[in-house]
Amino acid sequence: MDRERALLDLLDLAPGGGTPGRGEGVHFVGRPPLEQSVPVYGGHLAAQALAAAGRTVPAALPAHSVHCSFLRPTLPSAPFEYRVEKVRNSASFATRRVHATQHGLEVFDLTASFHRPGPGLDHQDPMPPVPDPESLPTYEERLTTAFGEVMQPLGKPYELRFVGPLSFDTEKNPSLSSPRTRVWVRAEGELPDETAAGGARLLHACLLVYVCDVTMLETVLVRHGISWFHADGRSVDYTVWIHRPFRADDWLLCALETPAASGGRGLVLGRVFTRAGVLVATLAQEGLIRVSAGHGALG
């Protein structure tokens, strides 16, 4: 199975009959990921839940905000059931709440808002100056440089091109540490036009939520000079605000920064730009990060 097909299959939810005692709503079933990592990658749940919510909303109302809460660790060995509550329906707005369960336990919640765009004020911050993605090494090439051995393609359904140091680099050389990271991302393959049918708009929104999640907690480790060899982390909550149309299969720049970390949690804020410098989304994520004993932080 190619990576593009795998990513689209991820969002191809099946109708679900619902679990007795789990409340009313529209039910869908999403397959688990191919990767066997534990817990399941948070972007997987967020993208599937948004896809479930969007299936109950008119196509004329695209998603504009997504708020996620990760409640329990999840396993890649069983599917997820998504129950969609219809919280609000109006001519301009729709709100959906999605509850995800696995093995009968609620593991994830999502609240999504959908809005019919209209005339109004318009402004944005400028995109930071960065090299074009084509001029940067791939993520696998960066890992090859960091570890001194050739890294084969990771087989992920997205591409990453980091502008600055990775956490592996700052662990080796603390002088490279920074509170900011810049990374180009895009989904694999050629997807339907985002400005075409409503289903295509929803697809690109789901893929943005999926792909951007992978980039964020790295920023906390880059600041502290600790690599993923000596830390592990998972999302606690994750929010995406979508401002303007975009294509998830075109390069998007995630400009990320971490203003605070304490109590075992790290906060990351981000902005997402097209290659043309159009600000299309704003991100926020708090993650639980555990550091191995004996590996202090730079601050």
C-alpha positions as CSV (number, residue, x, y, z in Angstrom):
1,M,0.0,0.0,0.0
2,D,1.5,3.4,-1.0
3,R,1.7,6.2,1.6
4,E,-0.9,8.4,-0.1
5,R,-3.4,5.6,-0.1
6,A,-2.7,4.7,3.5
7,L,-3.3,8.3,4.6
8,L,-6.6,8.5,2.7
9,D,-7.7,5.1,4.1
10,L,-7.0,6.4,7.5
11,L,-9.9,8.9,7.1
12,D,-12.2,6.4,5.3
13,L,-14.4,5.8,8.4
14,A,-17.1,3.1,8.5
15,P,-20.6,3.6,9.8
16,G,-20.8,2.3,13.4
17,G,-23.8,1.0,15.2
18,G,-22.8,2.4,18.6
19,T,-21.9,0.8,21.9
20,P,-24.9,0.2,24.2
21,G,-24.8,2.6,27.1
22,R,-22.5,5.1,25.3
23,G,-25.2,7.6,24.5
24,E,-27.0,8.9,21.4
25,G,-25.2,10.3,18.4
26,V,-23.9,9.4,15.0
27,H,-21.3,6.6,15.2
28,F,-18.3,5.8,13.1
29,V,-15.5,3.3,13.3
30,G,-11.9,4.2,12.4
31,R,-9.2,1.7,11.8
32,P,-6.0,1.6,13.9
33,P,-2.7,2.8,12.4
34,L,-0.3,0.5,10.6
35,E,2.5,1.6,12.9
36,Q,2.7,-0.4,16.1
37,S,3.8,2.5,18.4
38,V,2.3,2.8,21.8
39,P,0.5,5.0,22.5
40,V,-1.1,5.6,19.1
41,Y,0.1,8.8,17.4
42,G,-2.2,11.6,18.6
43,G,-2.7,13.1,15.1
44,H,-4.3,9.8,14.1
45,L,-7.1,10.2,16.6
46,A,-7.5,13.9,15.9
47,A,-7.7,13.5,12.1
48,Q,-10.2,10.6,12.4
49,A,-12.4,12.5,14.9
50,L,-12.5,15.6,12.7
51,A,-13.4,13.5,9.7
52,A,-16.3,12.0,11.8
53,A,-17.5,15.4,12.9
54,G,-17.3,16.8,9.3
55,R,-19.4,14.0,7.9
56,T,-22.4,15.4,9.9
57,V,-22.0,19.0,8.7
58,P,-23.1,20.7,5.5
59,A,-20.3,21.1,3.0
60,A,-20.7,24.9,2.9
61,L,-19.4,25.1,6.5
62,P,-15.7,24.3,6.6
63,A,-13.9,23.6,9.8
64,H,-12.3,26.6,11.5
65,S,-11.4,25.3,15.0
66,V,-10.5,22.0,16.5
67,H,-9.9,21.4,20.2
68,C,-8.6,18.0,21.3
69,S,-8.1,16.3,24.7
70,F,-6.2,13.1,25.0
71,L,-7.7,11.2,27.9
72,R,-6.0,7.7,28.0
73,P,-3.1,5.9,26.3
74,T,-4.3,4.0,23.2
75,L,-3.2,0.8,21.5
76,P,-2.6,0.1,17.8
77,S,-4.3,-3.3,18.0
78,A,-8.0,-2.3,18.0
79,P,-10.2,0.1,16.1
80,F,-11.6,3.3,17.5
81,E,-15.3,4.1,17.8
82,Y,-16.3,7.8,17.3
83,R,-19.6,9.1,18.6
84,V,-20.6,12.5,17.2
85,E,-22.9,14.8,19.2
86,K,-24.6,17.6,17.2
87,V,-24.2,20.5,19.6
88,R,-25.2,23.4,17.4
89,N,-26.7,24.0,13.9
90,S,-27.3,27.4,12.4
91,A,-27.1,29.1,9.0
92,S,-23.5,30.1,9.7
93,F,-22.1,27.8,12.4
94,A,-22.2,24.1,13.3
95,T,-20.5,22.7,16.4
96,R,-19.8,19.0,17.0
97,R,-18.4,17.1,20.0
98,V,-16.8,13.7,19.3
99,H,-16.0,11.1,21.9
100,A,-13.6,8.3,20.9
101,T,-13.6,5.0,22.6
102,Q,-11.3,1.9,22.5
103,H,-12.1,-1.4,24.3
104,G,-15.1,0.4,25.8
105,L,-13.1,3.2,27.4
106,E,-13.2,6.8,26.4
107,V,-9.7,7.7,25.2
108,F,-10.1,11.0,23.3
109,D,-12.5,14.0,23.0
110,L,-12.7,16.6,20.2
111,T,-14.8,19.7,19.8
112,A,-14.9,21.1,16.3
113,S,-16.6,24.3,15.0
114,F,-17.5,24.9,11.4
115,H,-18.3,28.3,9.9
116,R,-19.6,29.7,6.6
117,P,-16.9,32.3,5.6
118,G,-18.2,35.9,5.1
119,P,-17.0,39.4,4.5
120,G,-15.0,41.1,7.3
121,L,-11.7,42.4,8.6
122,D,-8.5,40.7,7.2
123,H,-4.9,40.8,8.5
124,Q,-2.1,38.5,9.3
125,D,1.5,38.4,10.7
126,P,4.2,37.9,8.1
127,M,6.0,34.6,7.6
128,P,9.5,34.4,9.0
129,P,12.3,34.3,6.4
130,V,13.3,30.7,5.8
131,P,15.0,28.7,3.0
132,D,12.8,26.9,0.4
133,P,12.1,23.3,1.3
134,E,13.8,22.0,-1.8
135,S,17.1,23.5,-0.6
136,L,16.9,21.6,2.7
137,P,17.8,17.9,3.4
138,T,15.1,15.4,4.1
139,Y,14.4,14.3,7.7
140,E,16.1,10.9,6.9
141,E,19.1,12.8,5.6
142,R,19.2,14.8,8.8
143,L,19.1,11.6,10.8
144,T,21.9,10.1,8.7
145,T,24.1,13.1,9.5
146,A,23.2,13.0,13.2
147,F,23.9,9.3,13.7
148,G,26.6,8.6,11.0
149,E,24.7,5.8,9.3
150,V,22.4,5.8,6.4
151,M,18.7,6.0,7.4
152,Q,16.2,4.5,5.1
153,P,12.9,6.3,4.3
154,L,10.7,6.0,7.4
155,G,7.6,5.2,5.3
156,K,5.4,7.9,6.8
157,P,2.6,9.5,4.8
158,Y,4.1,13.0,5.1
159,E,7.4,14.7,4.4
160,L,9.4,16.9,6.9
161,R,12.2,19.4,6.2
162,F,13.6,21.1,9.3
163,V,15.2,24.5,8.9
164,G,17.2,24.5,12.1
165,P,18.7,22.0,14.5
166,L,16.9,18.8,15.7
167,S,16.8,17.7,19.3
168,F,19.6,15.2,18.5
169,D,21.8,18.1,17.3
170,T,21.2,20.3,20.4
171,E,21.9,17.3,22.7
172,K,25.3,17.0,21.1
173,N,25.9,20.7,20.9
174,P,23.9,22.7,23.5
175,S,24.9,26.0,21.9
176,L,22.4,25.2,19.1
177,S,19.5,25.1,21.5
178,S,16.6,27.5,20.6
179,P,13.1,28.2,21.8
180,R,11.9,28.0,18.2
181,T,11.8,25.5,15.4
182,R,10.9,25.9,11.7
183,V,9.8,22.9,9.7
184,W,8.3,22.5,6.3
185,V,5.6,19.8,6.1
186,R,3.3,18.3,3.5
187,A,1.1,15.2,3.0
188,E,2.3,12.6,0.5
189,G,0.7,12.4,-2.9
190,E,-1.6,14.7,-5.0
191,L,-5.0,15.3,-3.3
192,P,-8.3,16.8,-4.5
193,D,-8.5,20.6,-4.8
194,E,-9.1,22.1,-1.4
195,T,-11.4,24.8,-2.9
196,A,-13.6,22.2,-4.7
197,A,-16.1,20.0,-3.0
198,G,-16.7,20.3,0.7
199,G,-15.4,16.8,1.2
200,A,-12.1,18.0,-0.2
201,R,-12.0,20.9,2.2
202,L,-12.6,18.6,5.1
203,L,-9.9,16.2,3.8
204,H,-7.2,18.9,3.8
205,A,-8.3,20.1,7.2
206,C,-8.0,16.6,8.6
207,L,-4.5,16.2,7.0
208,L,-3.3,19.5,8.5
209,V,-4.4,18.3,11.9
210,Y,-2.7,15.0,11.3
211,V,0.6,16.3,9.9
212,C,1.2,19.3,12.2
213,D,0.9,17.2,15.4
214,V,4.1,15.4,14.6
215,T,6.2,18.5,14.6
216,M,5.4,20.2,17.9
217,L,6.9,18.6,21.0
218,E,10.3,18.4,19.2
219,T,10.4,22.2,19.9
220,V,10.5,21.7,23.7
221,L,13.4,19.2,23.4
222,V,15.3,21.5,21.1
223,R,15.2,24.2,23.7
224,H,16.4,21.9,26.4
225,G,19.1,20.0,24.5
226,I,17.5,16.6,25.1
227,S,16.8,14.1,22.3
228,W,14.1,11.5,22.0
229,F,16.6,8.9,23.1
230,H,16.4,10.3,26.6
231,A,12.8,11.5,26.7
232,D,9.4,10.4,25.7
233,G,6.2,12.5,25.3
234,R,2.6,12.4,24.3
235,S,-0.1,15.0,23.6
236,V,-2.3,16.2,26.5
237,D,-4.3,18.7,24.4
238,Y,-4.1,20.1,21.0
239,T,-5.9,23.0,19.3
240,V,-5.9,24.1,15.6
241,W,-7.5,27.3,14.3
242,I,-7.9,27.3,10.5
243,H,-8.0,30.8,9.0
244,R,-7.8,30.4,5.2
245,P,-7.9,27.8,2.4
246,F,-4.8,25.7,1.8
247,R,-3.6,22.5,0.3
248,A,-2.1,19.9,2.7
249,D,-0.1,18.3,-0.2
250,D,1.7,21.6,-0.8
251,W,4.6,22.6,1.4
252,L,3.4,24.4,4.6
253,L,5.8,26.1,7.1
254,C,5.2,25.4,10.8
255,A,6.8,28.2,12.7
256,L,6.8,26.9,16.3
257,E,8.0,28.2,19.7
258,T,7.8,27.0,23.3
259,P,7.1,29.8,25.8
260,A,6.9,27.6,28.9
261,A,7.5,24.1,30.4
262,S,6.8,23.1,34.0
263,G,5.4,20.2,36.0
264,G,6.4,17.6,33.4
265,R,4.4,19.4,30.7
266,G,5.6,21.6,27.8
267,L,3.6,24.2,25.8
268,V,4.2,24.8,22.1
269,L,2.5,27.6,20.0
270,G,2.7,27.7,16.2
271,R,1.7,29.4,13.0
272,V,1.3,27.6,9.6
273,F,2.1,29.5,6.4
274,T,1.9,28.5,2.7
275,R,4.9,28.9,0.5
276,A,3.5,32.3,-0.6
277,G,3.5,33.5,3.0
278,V,-0.2,33.2,3.6
279,L,-1.0,32.5,7.3
280,V,-3.5,29.6,7.1
281,A,-3.6,28.2,10.6
282,T,-2.6,28.7,14.3
283,L,-1.6,25.8,16.6
284,A,-1.3,25.2,20.3
285,Q,-0.3,22.0,22.0
286,E,0.6,20.9,25.6
287,G,2.4,17.7,26.0
288,L,3.5,15.4,28.8
289,I,7.3,15.0,28.5
290,R,9.2,12.6,30.7
291,V,13.0,12.9,30.8
292,S,15.3,9.9,31.6
293,A,17.1,10.2,34.9
294,G,20.5,11.9,34.6
295,H,19.5,14.1,31.7
296,G,19.0,17.6,32.9
297,A,17.5,20.5,31.0
298,L,19.3,23.6,29.7
299,G,16.3,25.9,30.6
